[in-house]
Amino acid sequence: MKRLLVLCFLGSCAFFGAATATLVAPRLVPTALAQTPPQGNPAAPPPPASELLRLSDRFEAVARKVGPAVVAIEATKTSANASLSGKSRSVEESGSGILIRTEGYRGVVVLTNNHVVAHAQPSQITISLADGRVLRPGFVWADPESDVALLRLDGLDSLPTAVLGDSDAVRVGQWTLAIGSPFGLNQTVTHGIISARERGQVSLGSTIRIKDFLQTDTAINPGSSGGPLLNLDSEVIGINTAIASHSGSNSGVAFSIPVNLVKRVIRQLLEKGSVSRGYLGMQLAQSFEAADALKLGLDRVQGALVETVYTETPAAIAGLRNNDVVLQVDGVPIRNENHLINLITGLAPGQKVQVRVWRERKELTLPAVVGDWAKGQARFRAER
């Protein structure tokens, strides 16, 4: 009987102990295991597969929507340099473009880089559509200073087109896609992010004067020039123009013309056939370093340093001098020389502006009247 009672007691203890453990155990989970790692923590688990699939689907949707509007372009040009025999030779240039519609113009045009089609006649330009059709443009509008060109397509109003977005809303770190024809591989899609904005220190040749680029690590290669840089809303935010590379191929540093600048150029090209730009008439230093700023008494590197003021120009009439630093124009702080060039060229000839400069360790404001760049260039050429 005694053994039986002991066995019953032990069995009861085991039963109640197990029941207690079952009820209490969930509350005794170590804190480190119970907490969800915060977002951004390097130890955090990877995002759920569903999120990655949604992003992948978004990329696919953009490519599917915009791809039919991307074209490949080939232009046959006559080389400026004659061969040893004295005969000119043909040079082929390949690039990309995007079919667009624009307000105030009936029909479809191809938007591309000027350097892709420069010095080629419409009869020397071939446009290959995504559906395999091959066309020639009826007319070419070009603006060498911004590296923008438009190709007119006659009688093809039903072609698929892309939407031009807002490059002022672009954010650093934002996802981007590019579609083009690198190395002749039509309809190539690549992706990356916006690496930086307002890049102007890029050497692109003597004719390209308006430089205010979006920088991206989206893969851009020879043949991609003129193709679109896209956001995930399937909008064109830039026109791919150049790469920084020691090998001539993609190295993760590429530049696109912001589409808002492109819009202004397009509007004037279609309305007037050319782009009207303002100018003041001075040579700006290509570099303005910290040592230069300190030497002039400035406490930060900001503004555009004037190297030369040309005679009988709006700058000379306004009283600007060599070694002035332009700090503001109509209250807009000037970041660097490219910012000043872009700001002034975007103004209408004849517009009055207030130019704030740093001279002899103090600020002063000079009233100026913006001149006409085309007339100024014509005068300079005549004097030479």
Protein Blocks (a to p, Z undefined) as FASTA:
>chain_A
ZZmmmmmmmmmmmmmmmmmmmmmmmmmgcfklmpccdehiakbccddfklmmmmmmmmmm
mmmmmmmmpccdddddddfbdcfkopacdddddddddddddehiacddddddfklmgoia
fklpccddfkopacddfbdcddfknopacdddehilkbccdddddfklpcehiacddddd
eehighiacddddfbghiabbcebjklmbdcddddfbdcdehjgopacddfkopafbdcf
bdcdfklpaehiacdddfklmmmmmmmmmmnopacdddebiacdfbdcfklmmmnopabd
edjddfbdcehifklmnopaehiacfbgghiacfblmlmmmmmmmpcehiacdddddeeh
iacddddddddfklmmmmmmmmZZ
